[in-house]
Amino acid sequence: MKKTSKRNQIREIAEELDIFDEMFSTLIELLEKKGVISQNEFEARLKAKIEKAKGKKSYREVQFSE
């Protein structure tokens, strides 16, 4: 199995996040163009969900906790 350095792992994760960001932005633009949701409405809903989730354990915390 190929051993990758921590720096390379961080770079790979950053590249994946960039791809997800582009995919997500494209989806929001498409929904906005079709009149399904506006950027402002999306941002308000996202902020509300983030606030609601504060203090709760995330899936990542459960999955990677020791």
C-alpha positions in Angstrom: 0.0 0.0 0.0 1.3 3.4 -0.9 2.3 5.6 2.1 1.4 9.2 1.7 2.7 12.1 3.8 0.5 14.2 5.9 1.1 17.1 3.6 -0.1 15.1 0.6 -3.2 13.9 2.5 -4.1 17.5 3.4 -3.6 18.5 -0.2 -5.9 15.6 -1.4 -8.6 16.6 1.1 -8.3 20.2 0.1 -8.7 19.2 -3.6 -11.8 17.1 -2.8 -13.3 20.0 -0.8 -12.7 22.3 -3.8 -14.6 19.8 -6.0 -17.5 19.5 -3.5 -17.6 23.3 -3.3 -17.9 23.6 -7.1 -20.6 20.9 -7.2 -22.5 22.5 -4.4 -22.3 26.0 -5.9 -23.5 24.6 -9.3 -26.5 22.9 -7.7 -27.5 26.1 -5.8 -27.1 28.2 -9.1 -29.3 25.7 -10.9 -32.0 25.7 -8.3 -31.9 29.4 -8.2 -32.2 29.7 -12.0 -35.2 27.3 -11.9 -36.9 29.4 -9.2 -36.8 26.7 -6.6 -34.8 28.6 -4.0 -32.9 31.9 -3.9 -29.3 32.3 -2.7 -30.5 34.3 0.3 -33.1 31.7 1.3 -30.5 29.0 1.0 -28.0 30.9 3.2 -30.7 31.6 5.8 -31.7 27.9 5.9 -28.1 26.8 6.2 -27.3 29.2 9.0 -30.4 28.0 10.9 -29.3 24.4 10.5 -25.8 25.2 11.7 -27.2 27.0 14.7 -29.5 24.1 15.5 -26.6 21.6 15.3 -24.3 23.5 17.6 -23.5 21.4 20.7 -24.6 18.2 19.1 -22.2 15.4 18.2 -21.5 15.2 14.6 -21.3 11.9 12.6 -17.6 12.5 12.2 -17.1 12.8 16.0 -18.9 9.5 16.5 -17.2 7.7 13.6 -13.6 8.8 14.5 -13.7 9.0 18.3 -11.5 6.6 20.1 
